[in-house]
Amino acid sequence: MPKRSDVHHITAHLHKSAVFVSVPESTTLAQLKTQLVAALASLEGRVPVLPASEADIQLWEDREIDGAAEGEQGIRVVEGEGSVLRLGWPRWKRVYVSVRAPGGEFERPVYTVPDPMDGEGEEDEQA
């Protein structure tokens, strides 16, 4: 029987940066946001605004767009009070972070997901 892991690996994207956290499947969204406050602090000077507390974070996730071309995705707010496991998240999850604006509202997150092929083939083009 294969060994089962209860750890989920989450990449949180904010502007042109990202942080990576690993959490047990029993972790709630509130606990995840608390961990992200500390992890995002490492981005000071690279993002316009950092969250002061978990209340300043709203998480978004990928979603399929009805009627869109195959593979085209949008994002939606992550809602729920359950654990990462109860939310049905896979072992590897990508989320997007929205930080509360000075007016108290959350806006759609600004993020860049790096292209896994970025930089490949450049040597061939220069030859």
Biotite code that builds the C-alpha atoms (Angstrom):
import biotite.structure as struc

atoms = struc.array([
    struc.Atom([0.000, 0.000, 0.000], chain_id="A", res_id=1, res_name="MET", atom_name="CA", element="C"),
    struc.Atom([1.477, 3.395, -0.980], chain_id="A", res_id=2, res_name="PRO", atom_name="CA", element="C"),
    struc.Atom([2.350, 5.823, 1.763], chain_id="A", res_id=3, res_name="LYS", atom_name="CA", element="C"),
    struc.Atom([-0.283, 8.556, 2.163], chain_id="A", res_id=4, res_name="ARG", atom_name="CA", element="C"),
    struc.Atom([0.677, 12.142, 2.903], chain_id="A", res_id=5, res_name="SER", atom_name="CA", element="C"),
    struc.Atom([-1.644, 14.621, 4.553], chain_id="A", res_id=6, res_name="ASP", atom_name="CA", element="C"),
    struc.Atom([0.426, 17.619, 3.448], chain_id="A", res_id=7, res_name="VAL", atom_name="CA", element="C"),
    struc.Atom([-0.819, 20.133, 0.869], chain_id="A", res_id=8, res_name="HIS", atom_name="CA", element="C"),
    struc.Atom([1.594, 22.422, -0.964], chain_id="A", res_id=9, res_name="HIS", atom_name="CA", element="C"),
    struc.Atom([0.143, 25.835, -1.770], chain_id="A", res_id=10, res_name="ILE", atom_name="CA", element="C"),
    struc.Atom([1.636, 28.495, -4.014], chain_id="A", res_id=11, res_name="THR", atom_name="CA", element="C"),
    struc.Atom([0.165, 31.937, -3.306], chain_id="A", res_id=12, res_name="ALA", atom_name="CA", element="C"),
    struc.Atom([0.629, 34.520, -6.075], chain_id="A", res_id=13, res_name="HIS", atom_name="CA", element="C"),
    struc.Atom([0.646, 38.268, -5.399], chain_id="A", res_id=14, res_name="LEU", atom_name="CA", element="C"),
    struc.Atom([1.626, 40.708, -8.169], chain_id="A", res_id=15, res_name="HIS", atom_name="CA", element="C"),
    struc.Atom([4.804, 39.365, -9.803], chain_id="A", res_id=16, res_name="LYS", atom_name="CA", element="C"),
    struc.Atom([5.823, 37.327, -6.765], chain_id="A", res_id=17, res_name="SER", atom_name="CA", element="C"),
    struc.Atom([4.778, 34.116, -5.076], chain_id="A", res_id=18, res_name="ALA", atom_name="CA", element="C"),
    struc.Atom([5.268, 32.339, -1.772], chain_id="A", res_id=19, res_name="VAL", atom_name="CA", element="C"),
    struc.Atom([5.085, 28.616, -1.126], chain_id="A", res_id=20, res_name="PHE", atom_name="CA", element="C"),
    struc.Atom([3.669, 27.043, 2.035], chain_id="A", res_id=21, res_name="VAL", atom_name="CA", element="C"),
    struc.Atom([3.085, 23.426, 3.009], chain_id="A", res_id=22, res_name="SER", atom_name="CA", element="C"),
    struc.Atom([0.218, 22.738, 5.398], chain_id="A", res_id=23, res_name="VAL", atom_name="CA", element="C"),
    struc.Atom([-1.555, 19.701, 6.864], chain_id="A", res_id=24, res_name="PRO", atom_name="CA", element="C"),
    struc.Atom([-4.892, 18.813, 5.265], chain_id="A", res_id=25, res_name="GLU", atom_name="CA", element="C"),
    struc.Atom([-6.636, 19.783, 8.511], chain_id="A", res_id=26, res_name="SER", atom_name="CA", element="C"),
    struc.Atom([-5.582, 23.447, 8.044], chain_id="A", res_id=27, res_name="THR", atom_name="CA", element="C"),
    struc.Atom([-8.537, 25.858, 7.843], chain_id="A", res_id=28, res_name="THR", atom_name="CA", element="C"),
    struc.Atom([-8.659, 28.891, 5.557], chain_id="A", res_id=29, res_name="LEU", atom_name="CA", element="C"),
    struc.Atom([-8.221, 31.156, 8.598], chain_id="A", res_id=30, res_name="ALA", atom_name="CA", element="C"),
    struc.Atom([-5.083, 29.247, 9.628], chain_id="A", res_id=31, res_name="GLN", atom_name="CA", element="C"),
    struc.Atom([-3.761, 29.340, 6.065], chain_id="A", res_id=32, res_name="LEU", atom_name="CA", element="C"),
    struc.Atom([-4.276, 33.116, 5.908], chain_id="A", res_id=33, res_name="LYS", atom_name="CA", element="C"),
    struc.Atom([-2.370, 33.502, 9.194], chain_id="A", res_id=34, res_name="THR", atom_name="CA", element="C"),
    struc.Atom([0.557, 31.555, 7.726], chain_id="A", res_id=35, res_name="GLN", atom_name="CA", element="C"),
    struc.Atom([0.404, 33.613, 4.541], chain_id="A", res_id=36, res_name="LEU", atom_name="CA", element="C"),
    struc.Atom([0.689, 36.907, 6.469], chain_id="A", res_id=37, res_name="VAL", atom_name="CA", element="C"),
    struc.Atom([4.087, 35.757, 7.751], chain_id="A", res_id=38, res_name="ALA", atom_name="CA", element="C"),
    struc.Atom([5.172, 34.274, 4.402], chain_id="A", res_id=39, res_name="ALA", atom_name="CA", element="C"),
    struc.Atom([4.138, 37.362, 2.418], chain_id="A", res_id=40, res_name="LEU", atom_name="CA", element="C"),
    struc.Atom([6.183, 39.590, 4.757], chain_id="A", res_id=41, res_name="ALA", atom_name="CA", element="C"),
    struc.Atom([9.255, 38.295, 2.901], chain_id="A", res_id=42, res_name="SER", atom_name="CA", element="C"),
    struc.Atom([8.012, 40.198, -0.174], chain_id="A", res_id=43, res_name="LEU", atom_name="CA", element="C"),
    struc.Atom([8.341, 43.606, 1.483], chain_id="A", res_id=44, res_name="GLU", atom_name="CA", element="C"),
    struc.Atom([9.572, 46.122, -1.072], chain_id="A", res_id=45, res_name="GLY", atom_name="CA", element="C"),
    struc.Atom([8.522, 43.903, -3.997], chain_id="A", res_id=46, res_name="ARG", atom_name="CA", element="C"),
    struc.Atom([4.739, 44.314, -3.710], chain_id="A", res_id=47, res_name="VAL", atom_name="CA", element="C"),
    struc.Atom([2.766, 47.562, -3.264], chain_id="A", res_id=48, res_name="PRO", atom_name="CA", element="C"),
    struc.Atom([1.015, 46.599, -0.030], chain_id="A", res_id=49, res_name="VAL", atom_name="CA", element="C"),
    struc.Atom([1.299, 43.741, 2.446], chain_id="A", res_id=50, res_name="LEU", atom_name="CA", element="C"),
    struc.Atom([-1.466, 42.393, 4.688], chain_id="A", res_id=51, res_name="PRO", atom_name="CA", element="C"),
    struc.Atom([-1.244, 43.382, 8.358], chain_id="A", res_id=52, res_name="ALA", atom_name="CA", element="C"),
    struc.Atom([-3.421, 40.444, 9.460], chain_id="A", res_id=53, res_name="SER", atom_name="CA", element="C"),
    struc.Atom([-5.356, 37.495, 8.068], chain_id="A", res_id=54, res_name="GLU", atom_name="CA", element="C"),
    struc.Atom([-8.439, 39.769, 7.859], chain_id="A", res_id=55, res_name="ALA", atom_name="CA", element="C"),
    struc.Atom([-6.592, 41.725, 5.137], chain_id="A", res_id=56, res_name="ASP", atom_name="CA", element="C"),
    struc.Atom([-6.329, 38.653, 2.860], chain_id="A", res_id=57, res_name="ILE", atom_name="CA", element="C"),
    struc.Atom([-8.865, 37.291, 0.404], chain_id="A", res_id=58, res_name="GLN", atom_name="CA", element="C"),
    struc.Atom([-7.942, 34.112, -1.476], chain_id="A", res_id=59, res_name="LEU", atom_name="CA", element="C"),
    struc.Atom([-8.955, 33.328, -5.044], chain_id="A", res_id=60, res_name="TRP", atom_name="CA", element="C"),
    struc.Atom([-8.602, 30.116, -7.054], chain_id="A", res_id=61, res_name="GLU", atom_name="CA", element="C"),
    struc.Atom([-8.766, 28.963, -10.668], chain_id="A", res_id=62, res_name="ASP", atom_name="CA", element="C"),
    struc.Atom([-12.147, 28.046, -12.138], chain_id="A", res_id=63, res_name="ARG", atom_name="CA", element="C"),
    struc.Atom([-13.425, 26.967, -15.530], chain_id="A", res_id=64, res_name="GLU", atom_name="CA", element="C"),
    struc.Atom([-15.381, 29.581, -17.505], chain_id="A", res_id=65, res_name="ILE", atom_name="CA", element="C"),
    struc.Atom([-18.684, 28.323, -18.917], chain_id="A", res_id=66, res_name="ASP", atom_name="CA", element="C"),
    struc.Atom([-18.762, 28.615, -22.693], chain_id="A", res_id=67, res_name="GLY", atom_name="CA", element="C"),
    struc.Atom([-15.082, 29.536, -22.945], chain_id="A", res_id=68, res_name="ALA", atom_name="CA", element="C"),
    struc.Atom([-12.517, 27.856, -25.146], chain_id="A", res_id=69, res_name="ALA", atom_name="CA", element="C"),
    struc.Atom([-11.098, 24.623, -23.804], chain_id="A", res_id=70, res_name="GLU", atom_name="CA", element="C"),
    struc.Atom([-8.497, 25.260, -21.127], chain_id="A", res_id=71, res_name="GLY", atom_name="CA", element="C"),
    struc.Atom([-9.497, 28.908, -20.656], chain_id="A", res_id=72, res_name="GLU", atom_name="CA", element="C"),
    struc.Atom([-9.898, 29.704, -16.970], chain_id="A", res_id=73, res_name="GLN", atom_name="CA", element="C"),
    struc.Atom([-10.965, 32.525, -14.729], chain_id="A", res_id=74, res_name="GLY", atom_name="CA", element="C"),
    struc.Atom([-10.669, 32.933, -10.980], chain_id="A", res_id=75, res_name="ILE", atom_name="CA", element="C"),
    struc.Atom([-13.141, 33.037, -8.107], chain_id="A", res_id=76, res_name="ARG", atom_name="CA", element="C"),
    struc.Atom([-13.093, 33.861, -4.400], chain_id="A", res_id=77, res_name="VAL", atom_name="CA", element="C"),
    struc.Atom([-12.390, 30.893, -2.136], chain_id="A", res_id=78, res_name="VAL", atom_name="CA", element="C"),
    struc.Atom([-15.186, 30.598, 0.385], chain_id="A", res_id=79, res_name="GLU", atom_name="CA", element="C"),
    struc.Atom([-15.800, 28.195, 3.202], chain_id="A", res_id=80, res_name="GLY", atom_name="CA", element="C"),
    struc.Atom([-14.905, 27.542, 6.759], chain_id="A", res_id=81, res_name="GLU", atom_name="CA", element="C"),
    struc.Atom([-13.727, 23.983, 6.391], chain_id="A", res_id=82, res_name="GLY", atom_name="CA", element="C"),
    struc.Atom([-10.275, 22.536, 6.128], chain_id="A", res_id=83, res_name="SER", atom_name="CA", element="C"),
    struc.Atom([-8.141, 22.288, 3.022], chain_id="A", res_id=84, res_name="VAL", atom_name="CA", element="C"),
    struc.Atom([-9.280, 18.660, 2.782], chain_id="A", res_id=85, res_name="LEU", atom_name="CA", element="C"),
    struc.Atom([-12.988, 19.546, 3.061], chain_id="A", res_id=86, res_name="ARG", atom_name="CA", element="C"),
    struc.Atom([-12.571, 22.185, 0.350], chain_id="A", res_id=87, res_name="LEU", atom_name="CA", element="C"),
    struc.Atom([-11.425, 19.368, -1.932], chain_id="A", res_id=88, res_name="GLY", atom_name="CA", element="C"),
    struc.Atom([-8.086, 20.941, -2.751], chain_id="A", res_id=89, res_name="TRP", atom_name="CA", element="C"),
    struc.Atom([-5.485, 18.781, -4.497], chain_id="A", res_id=90, res_name="PRO", atom_name="CA", element="C"),
    struc.Atom([-2.082, 18.148, -2.911], chain_id="A", res_id=91, res_name="ARG", atom_name="CA", element="C"),
    struc.Atom([-0.608, 20.931, -5.067], chain_id="A", res_id=92, res_name="TRP", atom_name="CA", element="C"),
    struc.Atom([-2.738, 24.080, -5.178], chain_id="A", res_id=93, res_name="LYS", atom_name="CA", element="C"),
    struc.Atom([-2.300, 27.539, -6.686], chain_id="A", res_id=94, res_name="ARG", atom_name="CA", element="C"),
    struc.Atom([-4.140, 30.493, -5.114], chain_id="A", res_id=95, res_name="VAL", atom_name="CA", element="C"),
    struc.Atom([-4.122, 34.227, -5.756], chain_id="A", res_id=96, res_name="TYR", atom_name="CA", element="C"),
    struc.Atom([-3.987, 36.818, -2.980], chain_id="A", res_id=97, res_name="VAL", atom_name="CA", element="C"),
    struc.Atom([-6.014, 40.009, -2.814], chain_id="A", res_id=98, res_name="SER", atom_name="CA", element="C"),
    struc.Atom([-4.993, 42.448, -0.069], chain_id="A", res_id=99, res_name="VAL", atom_name="CA", element="C"),
    struc.Atom([-7.623, 44.755, 1.452], chain_id="A", res_id=100, res_name="ARG", atom_name="CA", element="C"),
    struc.Atom([-7.485, 48.215, -0.155], chain_id="A", res_id=101, res_name="ALA", atom_name="CA", element="C"),
    struc.Atom([-7.218, 51.365, 2.016], chain_id="A", res_id=102, res_name="PRO", atom_name="CA", element="C"),
    struc.Atom([-10.985, 51.879, 1.560], chain_id="A", res_id=103, res_name="GLY", atom_name="CA", element="C"),
    struc.Atom([-11.650, 48.486, 3.158], chain_id="A", res_id=104, res_name="GLY", atom_name="CA", element="C"),
    struc.Atom([-12.678, 46.645, -0.013], chain_id="A", res_id=105, res_name="GLU", atom_name="CA", element="C"),
    struc.Atom([-11.061, 43.692, -1.726], chain_id="A", res_id=106, res_name="PHE", atom_name="CA", element="C"),
    struc.Atom([-10.341, 43.993, -5.430], chain_id="A", res_id=107, res_name="GLU", atom_name="CA", element="C"),
    struc.Atom([-9.654, 41.285, -7.963], chain_id="A", res_id=108, res_name="ARG", atom_name="CA", element="C"),
    struc.Atom([-6.067, 40.136, -7.351], chain_id="A", res_id=109, res_name="PRO", atom_name="CA", element="C"),
    struc.Atom([-3.197, 41.346, -9.482], chain_id="A", res_id=110, res_name="VAL", atom_name="CA", element="C"),
    struc.Atom([-0.858, 38.468, -10.222], chain_id="A", res_id=111, res_name="TYR", atom_name="CA", element="C"),
    struc.Atom([1.553, 36.991, -12.731], chain_id="A", res_id=112, res_name="THR", atom_name="CA", element="C"),
    struc.Atom([1.979, 33.249, -13.069], chain_id="A", res_id=113, res_name="VAL", atom_name="CA", element="C"),
    struc.Atom([5.352, 32.461, -14.638], chain_id="A", res_id=114, res_name="PRO", atom_name="CA", element="C"),
    struc.Atom([5.314, 30.583, -17.925], chain_id="A", res_id=115, res_name="ASP", atom_name="CA", element="C"),
    struc.Atom([7.004, 27.202, -17.354], chain_id="A", res_id=116, res_name="PRO", atom_name="CA", element="C"),
    struc.Atom([8.520, 27.479, -20.844], chain_id="A", res_id=117, res_name="MET", atom_name="CA", element="C"),
    struc.Atom([9.884, 30.989, -20.224], chain_id="A", res_id=118, res_name="ASP", atom_name="CA", element="C"),
    struc.Atom([13.522, 31.141, -21.188], chain_id="A", res_id=119, res_name="GLY", atom_name="CA", element="C"),
    struc.Atom([13.578, 27.789, -22.985], chain_id="A", res_id=120, res_name="GLU", atom_name="CA", element="C"),
    struc.Atom([14.585, 27.882, -26.597], chain_id="A", res_id=121, res_name="GLY", atom_name="CA", element="C"),
    struc.Atom([16.393, 31.211, -26.270], chain_id="A", res_id=122, res_name="GLU", atom_name="CA", element="C"),
    struc.Atom([19.719, 29.538, -26.994], chain_id="A", res_id=123, res_name="GLU", atom_name="CA", element="C"),
    struc.Atom([18.297, 28.085, -30.209], chain_id="A", res_id=124, res_name="ASP", atom_name="CA", element="C"),
    struc.Atom([17.009, 31.487, -31.321], chain_id="A", res_id=125, res_name="GLU", atom_name="CA", element="C"),
    struc.Atom([20.383, 33.146, -30.757], chain_id="A", res_id=126, res_name="GLN", atom_name="CA", element="C"),
    struc.Atom([22.354, 30.499, -32.653], chain_id="A", res_id=127, res_name="ALA", atom_name="CA", element="C"),
])
